[in-house]
Amino acid sequence: MKHVKEVATITGISVRTLHYYDQIGLLSPGTTDNGYRVYTEDDLEKLQQILFFRALDFPLKKIKTIMDRPDFDHLEALHFQKKRLHQKKKRLETIIATIDHTIQHMKGERDMTDKEKFNGLDFSQNQYEQEAREKYGEEAVNRSTQKLNSLSNNEKDALSQSFHRIYQKLAAIRQGSPASEKAQNAIHEWYEILNNHVGYHYTLEAFRALGQMYIEDQRFTKNIDQYGEGLALFMRDAMNVYADRNK
């Protein structure tokens, strides 16, 4: 049996994230008489399974749905995860090879065709855009896409800098309360930036839902947490507070 801090140390997952997994019923360990969470070997095996799915960019809701099924087979899931991870590995190796070949090309050590320069870099299917279309509808996404495409390069750079500045500001205070004045002021800036520049007006509930995506979708989490571990979860909590206070 291991306490939550021990599990956090072993896995590299923050205590805050483990608490959140418990909160949503994804991984709910037992507790001691004093109310401390304790993890059994079965809990650790389940956590390992969760993290394998996360490595494949599965959102938390989907992981919970899969693992809550009465016919869920742990061993079968491992074989599935191994196969998918090999596919992901192959694609990453192709991209790395393209980088190596490009370096050699720039040094004059080899020639590359235009097609070879883009091996492994087929992003024609925008997963973020597809999810947005499902959540917000075609019209909203089309407006957002048109808005962003209409920006000049300087405007795009300025918008990127605004995003960067807000992430840094929130990362610096992420160990504090998401309800603090500093956190809420920064989240208000984030709300205003999104509504003024992406071509889609976020209602408070849509803003809350967006925050939830930050911690349910591994791609969002990785992108945001590069500014500081736990930032995505902190932003989700701060966005919830903001939505509640401004109803």
C-alpha positions as CSV (number, residue, x, y, z in Angstrom):
1,M,0.0,0.0,0.0
2,K,1.4,3.4,-0.9
3,H,0.2,6.9,0.0
4,V,-0.5,9.5,-2.7
5,K,2.8,11.3,-2.4
6,E,4.7,8.0,-2.8
7,V,2.7,7.3,-6.0
8,A,3.4,10.8,-7.3
9,T,7.1,10.3,-6.7
10,I,7.1,6.8,-8.4
11,T,5.1,7.9,-11.4
12,G,6.0,11.5,-11.9
13,I,2.3,12.4,-11.8
14,S,1.4,15.4,-9.6
15,V,-0.6,14.9,-6.4
16,R,-3.1,17.3,-7.9
17,T,-3.6,15.1,-10.9
18,L,-4.0,12.0,-8.8
19,H,-6.6,13.8,-6.7
20,Y,-8.4,14.7,-9.9
21,Y,-8.5,11.1,-11.2
22,D,-10.1,10.2,-7.9
23,Q,-12.6,13.1,-8.2
24,I,-13.9,12.0,-11.6
25,G,-14.0,8.3,-10.6
26,L,-11.2,7.2,-12.9
27,L,-8.9,5.9,-10.2
28,S,-10.4,5.9,-6.7
29,P,-8.1,4.4,-4.1
30,G,-9.0,3.4,-0.6
31,T,-8.5,5.7,2.4
32,T,-7.0,5.3,5.9
33,D,-8.9,6.1,9.1
34,N,-7.3,9.5,8.9
35,G,-8.7,10.1,5.4
36,Y,-5.4,9.6,3.5
37,R,-5.5,8.0,0.1
38,V,-3.7,4.7,-0.1
39,Y,-3.0,2.8,-3.4
40,T,-2.9,-1.0,-3.6
41,E,-1.0,-3.0,-6.3
42,D,-4.3,-3.3,-8.2
43,D,-4.6,0.5,-8.1
44,L,-1.1,0.9,-9.5
45,E,-1.8,-1.6,-12.3
46,K,-4.9,0.4,-13.1
47,L,-2.9,3.7,-13.1
48,Q,-0.4,2.1,-15.4
49,Q,-3.2,1.2,-17.8
50,I,-4.5,4.7,-17.7
51,L,-1.1,6.2,-18.5
52,F,-0.7,3.8,-21.4
53,F,-3.9,5.2,-22.9
54,R,-2.8,8.7,-22.1
55,A,0.4,8.0,-24.1
56,L,-1.9,7.3,-27.0
57,D,-3.6,10.7,-26.5
58,F,-6.9,9.2,-25.3
59,P,-9.0,11.7,-23.4
60,L,-9.8,10.9,-19.8
61,K,-13.6,10.5,-20.5
62,K,-12.8,7.9,-23.2
63,I,-10.4,6.0,-20.9
64,K,-13.0,5.9,-18.1
65,T,-15.7,4.6,-20.5
66,I,-13.3,1.9,-21.8
67,M,-12.1,0.8,-18.3
68,D,-15.6,0.9,-16.8
69,R,-16.9,-1.6,-19.3
70,P,-17.8,-5.0,-17.7
71,D,-16.0,-6.8,-20.5
72,F,-12.8,-4.8,-20.2
73,D,-9.8,-7.1,-20.5
74,H,-6.6,-5.8,-19.0
75,L,-4.4,-8.1,-21.1
76,E,-6.3,-7.4,-24.3
77,A,-5.9,-3.7,-23.7
78,L,-2.1,-4.1,-23.2
79,H,-1.9,-5.8,-26.6
80,F,-3.9,-3.1,-28.2
81,Q,-1.8,-0.3,-26.6
82,K,1.4,-2.0,-27.7
83,K,0.2,-2.2,-31.3
84,R,-0.8,1.4,-31.3
85,L,2.4,2.6,-29.6
86,H,4.4,0.8,-32.2
87,Q,2.5,2.6,-34.9
88,K,3.2,5.9,-33.2
89,K,6.9,5.0,-32.8
90,K,7.1,4.2,-36.5
91,R,5.7,7.6,-37.4
92,L,8.0,9.4,-35.0
93,E,11.0,7.5,-36.4
94,T,10.0,8.5,-39.9
95,I,9.9,12.2,-38.8
96,I,13.3,11.9,-37.0
97,A,14.7,10.4,-40.2
98,T,13.3,13.3,-42.2
99,I,15.0,15.7,-39.8
100,D,18.3,13.8,-40.2
101,H,18.1,13.8,-43.9
102,T,17.2,17.5,-44.0
103,I,20.3,18.3,-41.9
104,Q,22.4,16.3,-44.3
105,H,20.7,18.1,-47.2
106,M,21.5,21.6,-45.7
107,K,25.1,20.5,-45.2
108,G,25.3,19.5,-48.9
109,E,25.8,15.8,-48.0
110,R,22.7,14.5,-49.8
111,D,19.9,15.6,-52.1
112,M,16.2,15.5,-51.1
113,T,13.2,15.7,-53.4
114,D,10.4,18.0,-52.3
115,K,8.3,14.9,-51.4
116,E,11.1,13.5,-49.2
117,K,11.2,16.7,-47.2
118,F,7.7,16.0,-45.9
119,N,7.9,12.3,-45.1
120,G,5.9,11.6,-41.9
121,L,4.5,15.1,-41.8
122,D,1.0,14.6,-43.1
123,F,-1.2,16.7,-40.9
124,S,-4.1,16.9,-43.4
125,Q,-6.4,15.6,-40.8
126,N,-6.6,18.2,-38.0
127,Q,-7.7,16.4,-34.9
128,Y,-8.3,19.5,-32.9
129,E,-10.4,21.0,-35.7
130,Q,-12.5,17.8,-36.0
131,E,-13.1,17.8,-32.2
132,A,-14.1,21.5,-32.3
133,R,-16.6,20.8,-35.1
134,E,-18.2,18.1,-33.0
135,K,-18.4,20.3,-29.9
136,Y,-19.2,23.7,-31.3
137,G,-20.6,23.0,-34.8
138,E,-19.5,23.7,-38.3
139,E,-20.4,27.4,-38.4
140,A,-18.5,28.3,-35.2
141,V,-15.3,26.5,-36.4
142,N,-15.6,28.0,-39.9
143,R,-15.8,31.5,-38.3
144,S,-12.8,30.8,-36.1
145,T,-10.7,29.4,-39.0
146,Q,-11.6,32.4,-41.2
147,K,-10.8,34.8,-38.5
148,L,-7.3,33.3,-37.8
149,N,-6.6,33.0,-41.6
150,S,-7.4,36.6,-42.1
151,L,-4.7,37.8,-39.7
152,S,-1.5,39.2,-41.0
153,N,1.8,37.5,-40.0
154,N,2.4,40.3,-37.5
155,E,-1.1,39.9,-36.0
156,K,-0.5,36.2,-35.7
157,D,2.8,36.8,-34.0
158,A,1.2,39.2,-31.6
159,L,-1.6,36.8,-30.8
160,S,1.0,34.0,-30.2
161,Q,2.8,36.3,-27.8
162,S,-0.4,37.1,-26.0
163,F,-1.0,33.4,-25.5
164,H,2.6,32.9,-24.3
165,R,2.4,35.8,-21.9
166,I,-0.8,34.5,-20.2
167,Y,0.6,31.0,-19.9
168,Q,3.7,32.3,-18.3
169,K,1.7,34.5,-15.9
170,L,-0.5,31.6,-14.8
171,A,2.4,29.2,-14.6
172,A,4.1,31.5,-12.1
173,I,1.2,31.3,-9.7
174,R,-0.1,27.8,-10.4
175,Q,0.9,26.5,-6.9
176,G,-1.5,29.0,-5.3
177,S,-5.3,29.2,-5.3
178,P,-7.1,29.3,-8.7
179,A,-9.6,31.6,-7.0
180,S,-7.0,34.2,-6.0
181,E,-7.3,37.7,-7.4
182,K,-4.1,37.2,-9.5
183,A,-5.4,34.0,-11.0
184,Q,-8.8,35.4,-11.8
185,N,-7.4,38.5,-13.4
186,A,-5.2,36.4,-15.6
187,I,-8.1,34.1,-16.5
188,H,-10.2,37.1,-17.4
189,E,-7.4,38.2,-19.8
190,W,-7.5,34.7,-21.3
191,Y,-11.3,34.9,-21.7
192,E,-11.0,38.3,-23.4
193,I,-8.2,37.2,-25.8
194,L,-10.2,34.1,-26.9
195,N,-13.4,36.0,-27.5
196,N,-11.7,38.9,-29.3
197,H,-9.4,37.0,-31.5
198,V,-10.5,33.5,-32.4
199,G,-13.8,34.4,-34.2
200,Y,-15.9,32.4,-31.7
201,H,-17.7,33.8,-28.7
202,Y,-17.3,31.6,-25.7
203,T,-20.2,31.7,-23.3
204,L,-19.2,31.1,-19.7
205,E,-20.3,27.5,-20.0
206,A,-18.4,27.0,-23.2
207,F,-15.4,28.6,-21.5
208,R,-15.8,26.1,-18.6
209,A,-16.0,23.2,-21.1
210,L,-12.9,24.4,-22.8
211,G,-11.0,24.3,-19.5
212,Q,-12.2,20.7,-19.0
213,M,-10.7,19.8,-22.3
214,Y,-7.4,21.1,-21.1
215,I,-7.1,18.2,-18.7
216,E,-9.1,15.5,-20.5
217,D,-7.2,15.7,-23.8
218,Q,-3.6,14.8,-23.5
219,R,-2.6,16.9,-26.5
220,F,-3.9,20.1,-24.8
221,T,-2.4,19.1,-21.5
222,K,1.1,18.5,-23.0
223,N,1.0,21.8,-24.9
224,I,0.0,23.8,-21.8
225,D,2.0,21.9,-19.2
226,Q,5.2,22.7,-21.1
227,Y,5.0,26.0,-19.2
228,G,4.8,24.2,-15.9
229,E,3.6,20.9,-14.7
230,G,0.0,21.1,-13.5
231,L,-0.8,24.3,-15.4
232,A,-3.6,22.8,-17.4
233,L,-5.3,21.6,-14.3
234,F,-4.8,24.9,-12.6
235,M,-6.3,26.7,-15.6
236,R,-9.3,24.4,-15.6
237,D,-9.9,25.1,-11.9
238,A,-9.5,28.9,-12.5
239,M,-11.9,28.8,-15.5
240,N,-14.5,27.0,-13.4
241,V,-14.2,29.7,-10.7
242,Y,-14.4,32.5,-13.3
243,A,-17.6,30.9,-14.9
244,D,-19.2,30.6,-11.5
245,R,-18.4,34.1,-10.4
246,N,-19.6,35.8,-13.6
247,K,-22.9,34.1,-14.1
